[in-house]
Amino acid sequence: MSGRDGISRAIYVTARGRRVVVLRVFIKKTQKTPNSELIIARARAKEVE
């Protein structure tokens, strides 16, 4: 995805059949996904389960 602030990335999971839940969207600044973004996404994924 891209927007006015640059290229962004989304972290998502599939849940119960065909449902897709977007956990986190952030602006891409480096090649590697920041650990802080992964921590937030993992916490939200647990809420979806």
Buried (B, 14 or more C-beta within 10 A) or exposed (E): EEEEEEEEEEBBBEEEEEEEBEBBBBEBEEEEBEEEBEEBBEEBBEEEE
